[in-house]
Amino acid sequence: MKRIASAALAAFAANPTPIDPSGWPERFPAKDHCSRCGLCETTYVKNVNDACAFLGPGMGRIDDLEVKVHGRGRNFNDMVWSDDATTSDAGDNTGSADEGRFGVLHRPIMLAKGVETEAQWTGVVTGIAVSMLDSNMVDAVVCIAGGDNWSQPEPILARSVKDVLRGRGVKPALAPSLRVLDEIKADPTIRRLLFCGVGCAVQAFRSIEDELGLEDTYVLGTNCADNSPTPAAARNFLSKGVGIDEGTVKGYEFMQDFKVHVKTEDGYEKKPYFCLPGEIAQDAIATSCLACFDYTNALADVVVGYMGAPLEGTTRMDEAYQTLTIRNARGASMVTAAEDAGRLNIGDVAGGTGSHEKIAMATVLADSIVLGMTGGEVKKEGMPRLIGEVMAFIISNVGPKGINFARYSIDYHLLRNYLHVLDEWGDERADSSLPKYATEIVQKYLSTDDKLVELKETIRSRSRQ
């Protein structure tokens, strides 16, 4: 019997069969936790056990991959806490990014704007990708186009500027970026590649990139959290959660002023988080995103995001700064290409103010997904609009800003997701799925906040019943 099983595995390795995407998620190895990165829809499915961010040790592999990709791991001694600045090599400056939390930094995280008028933001990602293709740094760009509409992600192998421009705007649903791997491998004209993707897809790509036989690979990442499982779920969130006609929407984001910002064909709408129905999160957030510990995209050469950037007054997303994280010399060359082409404007070093720990823990305690895990009451309706507006105004003005808002967002998502994997997988696998930095953050809160300890023990006791 063992010989038969071994023969079957050998045959599969020699002729791996891509999984039909119509069978997602049931037929995919990670099941409900599959982020549909596209790997299993190619012959590289043979690598899934070692490459998938949600199988085995999952994102616990990030620690070793950081060293492979960047030449060194992050500095774990540089971890900033509002109440104990001595824990950081940055001294008492809690307003600048720390490697322990944000990942390997080639230079401090900067503020940046692009010049693309049709982008969801200002075109920072688009500007870098177009500049690299235009200057012949790469032969092709892997990016996600909008498909039939803004919410329909379609992976493409862009060979022209026109193709890259199809990728403008954020697609708020799981996107199979790696579906084009076999096409890349089979095309002898592609020797240098730019891959654009979120953390889980980037981890899988880094795990197999040597097998593509390319001369150079560059990775342009984005910060990512809480994608919708499907385009339909994203549209449902807008219509039932935000209360807006999804047919007019051009893009949306959860912004630093504690409001959902929505760009429409006719204008711009905002709705406080606190006014959203409590039950909407369960269907609007992919299960894989609840097991993610790479919000900051640790394995990309360059990362573009917004959580550490300032958002002043009535600023719209297409007027706001974003953050630009350069992790290595390759990343620096990517940014230089965009600057030289006049497609990227670099601002100041990203800074911040305010304490983040208490609000992070308060958000965990009020989170509807956490309440569902621990037997709490999930409110069907959100706050009345006026009260929600007042809450958003107060918290955004007295709470953490800039990089410190980013710390809040990172810590909150890590803590919530830790409780999720503990609930789903138990202690041993939960612990092994966390990168070292995430473990340190979780342990810090467990050692200082009894409420988190109570949540952990509640989940443990419910799982034993």
Helices and strands as residue ranges (DSSP letters): H 2-14, G 21-23, G 31-33, G 39-41, G 43-47, H 48-51, G 58-61, H 62-70, G 85-87, H 99-102, E 110-114, H 124-134, E 140-145, E 154-158, H 161-165, G 177-180, H 181-186, E 192-197, H 199-208, G 209-212, E 216-222, H 231-236, I 237-242, G 246-248, E 249-254, E 259-264, E 268-272, G 273-275, H 280-284, G 287-291, E 302-305, E 322-326, H 329-340, E 344-349, E 352-353, H 357-366, H 368-374, H 385-398, E 401-402, H 403-432, H 436-448, H 450-464
